[in-house]
Amino acid sequence: MINTEFDLCFDEELLEVLAPEEIIYVSLILLDVSKVDAEHTFFCETEAYYKLFDYYAEEMPYGIAKCRTGEPDTWILDRLRERSIHWGCSND
C-alpha cells in the first residue's frame, strides 16, 4: 500500500499492474474530481486504462464493458475510488 503526502493509495495488486508513472497519473485524476470529466477522455487513450480494463474485465458488467449501459473508464475510476476508501486512503 502507498500512502503519500497526497494521501494516495494502491494495494499490492494494483502496484503490480501499473507502472509508477501510471499510478501517479491515475492518482492525479482521482484527486482532482473537478477535472475528471475533461481528463478522463484522455485516460481512455492511455496504457494505464488498458491495463486497468484488463485487470477489471471479469468484474466489470458486460453492458459497461461494451459501452451499452455505461462507460468503462468511469466505472474503472469509480472502482478505484471505492478501493481507496476501503484502504482508508481517501481525502474525504
GROMACS elastic network, one bead per residue, 0.5 to 0.9 nm:
[ bonds ]
;  ai    aj funct       b0    kb
    1     9     6  0.60181   500
    1    10     6  0.53577   500
    1    12     6  0.59967   500
    1    15     6  0.81568   500
    1    87     6  0.83555   500
    2     7     6  0.82929   500
    2     8     6  0.64258   500
    2    10     6  0.57279   500
    2    11     6  0.71788   500
    2    12     6  0.87388   500
    2    15     6  0.88357   500
    2    89     6  0.89186   500
    3     6     6  0.75345   500
    3     7     6  0.52087   500
    3     8     6  0.51292   500
    3     9     6  0.52237   500
    3    10     6  0.80344   500
    3    89     6  0.69777   500
    4     8     6  0.58069   500
    4     9     6  0.78186   500
    5     8     6  0.77292   500
    6    27     6  0.89547   500
    6    31     6  0.83536   500
    6    91     6  0.83644   500
    7    89     6  0.57717   500
    7    90     6  0.67152   500
    7    91     6  0.66185   500
    8    24     6  0.86983   500
    8    27     6  0.64601   500
    8    28     6  0.88961   500
    8    31     6  0.82930   500
    8    84     6  0.75799   500
    8    89     6  0.60686   500
    8    90     6  0.73105   500
    8    91     6  0.84712   500
    9    27     6  0.81961   500
    9    83     6  0.83762   500
    9    84     6  0.56743   500
    9    85     6  0.88760   500
    9    87     6  0.72144   500
    9    88     6  0.81812   500
    9    89     6  0.54702   500
    9    90     6  0.79137   500
   10    13     6  0.79139   500
   10    14     6  0.59455   500
   10    15     6  0.64118   500
   10    23     6  0.79729   500
   10    80     6  0.84932   500
   10    83     6  0.78915   500
   10    84     6  0.68981   500
   10    87     6  0.81978   500
   10    89     6  0.86878   500
   11    14     6  0.56456   500
   11    15     6  0.63647   500
   11    16     6  0.89773   500
   11    83     6  0.84057   500
   11    84     6  0.85621   500
   11    87     6  0.78590   500
   12    16     6  0.63995   500
   12    17     6  0.88878   500
   13    16     6  0.53277   500
   13    17     6  0.65957   500
   14    18     6  0.60683   500
   14    23     6  0.85229   500
   14    52     6  0.85115   500
   14    55     6  0.86493   500
   15    18     6  0.55577   500
   15    19     6  0.71995   500
   15    20     6  0.77646   500
   15    23     6  0.77205   500
   16    19     6  0.76361   500
   17    48     6  0.86412   500
   17    51     6  0.67164   500
   17    52     6  0.75382   500
   17    55     6  0.76285   500
   18    21     6  0.80464   500
   18    22     6  0.57688   500
   18    23     6  0.60788   500
   18    47     6  0.89637   500
   18    48     6  0.64866   500
   18    51     6  0.71242   500
   18    52     6  0.79944   500
   19    22     6  0.51648   500
   19    23     6  0.63210   500
   19    24     6  0.88456   500
   19    48     6  0.81320   500
   20    23     6  0.50955   500
   20    24     6  0.64120   500
   20    25     6  0.87361   500
   21    24     6  0.51014   500
   21    25     6  0.61848   500
   21    26     6  0.86834   500
   22    26     6  0.60616   500
   22    27     6  0.83019   500
   22    46     6  0.89022   500
   22    47     6  0.80847   500
   22    48     6  0.57371   500
   23    26     6  0.53078   500
   23    27     6  0.59276   500
   23    28     6  0.85370   500
   23    48     6  0.81237   500
   24    27     6  0.50374   500
   24    28     6  0.61287   500
   24    29     6  0.87214   500
   25    28     6  0.52723   500
   25    29     6  0.64928   500
   25    30     6  0.88150   500
   25    43     6  0.89778   500
   25    48     6  0.85170   500
   26    29     6  0.51278   500
   26    30     6  0.62525   500
   26    31     6  0.86563   500
   26    43     6  0.81575   500
   26    48     6  0.76963   500
   26    49     6  0.88344   500
   26    77     6  0.83442   500
   27    31     6  0.60324   500
   27    32     6  0.86560   500
   28    31     6  0.50400   500
   28    32     6  0.62176   500
   29    32     6  0.55125   500
   29    33     6  0.68516   500
   29    35     6  0.72089   500
   29    36     6  0.58921   500
   29    39     6  0.69157   500
   29    40     6  0.73901   500
   29    43     6  0.86451   500
   29    77     6  0.85187   500
   30    33     6  0.60403   500
   30    36     6  0.72471   500
   30    77     6  0.70764   500
   30    78     6  0.88170   500
   30    80     6  0.80821   500
   30    81     6  0.69814   500
   31    34     6  0.88307   500
   31    36     6  0.88687   500
   31    90     6  0.88550   500
   31    91     6  0.78643   500
   32    35     6  0.57079   500
   32    36     6  0.66427   500
   33    36     6  0.50944   500
   33    37     6  0.79883   500
   34    37     6  0.72780   500
   34    38     6  0.85107   500
   35    38     6  0.54229   500
   35    39     6  0.57269   500
   35    40     6  0.80766   500
   36    40     6  0.53507   500
   36    41     6  0.83191   500
   37    40     6  0.56945   500
   37    41     6  0.70092   500
   37    74     6  0.89851   500
   38    41     6  0.59602   500
   38    42     6  0.78587   500
   39    42     6  0.56363   500
   39    43     6  0.64865   500
   40    44     6  0.64793   500
   40    45     6  0.89652   500
   40    73     6  0.71290   500
   40    74     6  0.77002   500
   40    77     6  0.86961   500
   41    44     6  0.57599   500
   41    45     6  0.75649   500
   41    73     6  0.84121   500
   42    45     6  0.53418   500
   42    46     6  0.69146   500
   43    46     6  0.53586   500
   43    47     6  0.84993   500
   43    48     6  0.76311   500
   43    49     6  0.60799   500
   43    73     6  0.74478   500
   44    47     6  0.84099   500
   44    48     6  0.84930   500
   44    49     6  0.56154   500
   44    50     6  0.76331   500
   44    72     6  0.88111   500
   44    73     6  0.62788   500
   45    48     6  0.85376   500
   45    49     6  0.69567   500
   45    50     6  0.80074   500
   46    49     6  0.53302   500
   46    50     6  0.67355   500
   46    51     6  0.88427   500
   47    50     6  0.51512   500
   47    51     6  0.61582   500
   47    52     6  0.85809   500
   48    51     6  0.51094   500
   48    52     6  0.60954   500
   48    53     6  0.84425   500
   49    52     6  0.51264   500
   49    53     6  0.59071   500
   49    54     6  0.85440   500
   49    73     6  0.72342   500
   49    76     6  0.83157   500
   50    54     6  0.61840   500
   50    55     6  0.84915   500
   51    54     6  0.52404   500
   51    55     6  0.61308   500
   51    56     6  0.87333   500
   52    56     6  0.60604   500
   52    57     6  0.82362   500
   52    76     6  0.71826   500
   53    56     6  0.52907   500
   53    57     6  0.57243   500
   53    60     6  0.84924   500
   53    65     6  0.84439   500
   53    72     6  0.75610   500
   53    73     6  0.79750   500
   53    76     6  0.72600   500
   54    57     6  0.50005   500
   54    58     6  0.82042   500
   55    58     6  0.78021   500
   55    59     6  0.85750   500
   56    59     6  0.52618   500
   56    60     6  0.58237   500
   56    76     6  0.76048   500
   57    60     6  0.53955   500
   57    61     6  0.83244   500
   57    62     6  0.87630   500
   57    65     6  0.75657   500
   58    61     6  0.79322   500
   58    62     6  0.88006   500
   59    62     6  0.89119   500
   60    63     6  0.84907   500
   60    64     6  0.68195   500
   60    65     6  0.63355   500
   60    72     6  0.78767   500
   60    75     6  0.78916   500
   60    76     6  0.83968   500
   61    64     6  0.54298   500
   61    65     6  0.62616   500
   61    66     6  0.87781   500
   61    69     6  0.88788   500
   62    65     6  0.50430   500
   62    66     6  0.62055   500
   62    67     6  0.85280   500
   62    68     6  0.84377   500
   62    69     6  0.86061   500
   63    66     6  0.52087   500
   63    67     6  0.60382   500
   63    70     6  0.68696   500
   63    71     6  0.88853   500
   64    68     6  0.58510   500
   64    69     6  0.51762   500
   64    71     6  0.55765   500
   64    72     6  0.54636   500
   64    75     6  0.76683   500
   65    68     6  0.77396   500
   65    69     6  0.85508   500
   65    70     6  0.78644   500
   65    71     6  0.72913   500
   65    72     6  0.54619   500
   66    69     6  0.79347   500
   66    70     6  0.82801   500
   66    71     6  0.82117   500
   66    72     6  0.78703   500
   67    70     6  0.53638   500
   67    71     6  0.52714   500
   67    72     6  0.66386   500
   68    71     6  0.78211   500
   70    74     6  0.79450   500
   70    75     6  0.75988   500
   71    74     6  0.54694   500
   71    75     6  0.62479   500
   71    76     6  0.87537   500
   72    76     6  0.60692   500
   72    77     6  0.86246   500
   73    76     6  0.51372   500
   73    77     6  0.62711   500
   73    78     6  0.85956   500
   74    77     6  0.51425   500
   74    78     6  0.60790   500
   74    79     6  0.85171   500
   75    78     6  0.50957   500
   75    79     6  0.61073   500
   75    80     6  0.86522   500
   76    79     6  0.50216   500
   76    80     6  0.61936   500
   76    81     6  0.86436   500
   77    80     6  0.50682   500
   77    81     6  0.62334   500
   77    82     6  0.86702   500
   78    81     6  0.50603   500
   78    82     6  0.62562   500
   78    83     6  0.86851   500
   79    82     6  0.50229   500
   79    83     6  0.62229   500
   79    84     6  0.87068   500
   80    84     6  0.62278   500
   80    85     6  0.86728   500
   81    84     6  0.51625   500
   81    85     6  0.63203   500
   81    86     6  0.86405   500
   81    90     6  0.76737   500
   82    85     6  0.51508   500
   82    86     6  0.61500   500
   82    87     6  0.86945   500
   82    90     6  0.88944   500
   83    87     6  0.61992   500
   83    88     6  0.85627   500
   83    89     6  0.86034   500
   84    87     6  0.51128   500
   84    88     6  0.61750   500
   84    89     6  0.50567   500
   84    90     6  0.56674   500
   85    89     6  0.56360   500
   85    90     6  0.51171   500
   85    91     6  0.86861   500
   85    92     6  0.87920   500
   86    89     6  0.75784   500
   86    90     6  0.85387   500
   87    90     6  0.81564   500
   89    92     6  0.88135   500
